[in-house]
Amino acid sequence: MIGESFLDVPAGAHSYAVFHWNASPVYTHGIYLVVDQADRIDESNDANNMAYKNIYVQSLPDLSVLAGDVSTVPSVVYKGFSVLIKAVIRNLGEAPVSSFIVRFLAEGVQLADRIVSLGGEDYLSLDASWTPTANGTRNVSVLVDPLNWVAEPLKMNNRADKAVIVLSLPANATTTTTTGANSSTTSGFPPGPTDLTTTSFLDSCVLPGNGLPCNEVTLEEVVSGITAWVDGNIALNDVIALINSWADQAGYPPV
């Protein structure tokens, strides 16, 4: 029993009965309301003394972002050049959220706030621009509902951190990039996100694997090259050439 209420109802009038119910678990609950269950009142009709209603109890919102939902475009990141930090935000609960903040940070510095809404059991993609100013391993973070506007059963999945390797670009780097039927040569900077997906590497002083001096390849650049291949940004033959260049420097047999 949820509760009972004693009312004084004048003839031809009505009154309200109020009950407090801790609605759980997530389920369709059948709610019965019975009037004069003990049959203490003489009435002309007792058939209308019961009401029934199904009430569905839905789950609270559960906003979530995981490290695997955070990426950069392009996937190979260079110091001094802008990239997009992309994140997939999910609502694992059934209840919609009308407004909440998604915050992007790099090395603890706030990049952008996005105020968005999200339906129940739905997701959306957001991004923010970042220009790294130092090479090495850098941390980017995405915070969901940092101001705690939304009541949720779980807050532990409201933050994702991702380590991003930022490479230095030598001044004499040169690549030939093909986009559709057009070809262009650029010096001193990497191609843009669209062009990067079709970059063809022609010699041993190319991106990635263009560390100074020109013909030397670091293990970090090999890892970045493999990542770029996995993401579909460079051809397998280019990765093999990069690995062989690094292996030759180290005295290992070629792949």
ZIDARA-V631612 format. One record per run of one state. SS is the DSSP state (a for helix, b for strand, c for the rest). FROM is the first residue (numbers start at 1). LEN is the number of residues. If there is no record, write none. Layout:
ss=SS from=FROM len=LEN
ss=SS from=FROM len=LEN
This chain:
ss=c from=1 len=26
ss=b from=27 len=8
ss=c from=35 len=15
ss=b from=50 len=8
ss=c from=58 len=5
ss=b from=63 len=2
ss=c from=65 len=2
ss=a from=67 len=3
ss=b from=70 len=4
ss=c from=74 len=3
ss=b from=77 len=2
ss=c from=79 len=3
ss=b from=82 len=10
ss=c from=92 len=5
ss=b from=97 len=10
ss=c from=107 len=2
ss=b from=109 len=10
ss=c from=119 len=3
ss=b from=122 len=10
ss=c from=132 len=4
ss=b from=136 len=9
ss=c from=145 len=14
ss=b from=159 len=9
ss=c from=168 len=6
ss=b from=174 len=6
ss=c from=180 len=2
ss=b from=182 len=6
ss=c from=188 len=5
ss=a from=193 len=4
ss=c from=197 len=2
ss=b from=199 len=2
ss=c from=201 len=18
ss=a from=219 len=12
ss=c from=231 len=5
ss=a from=236 len=15
ss=c from=251 len=5
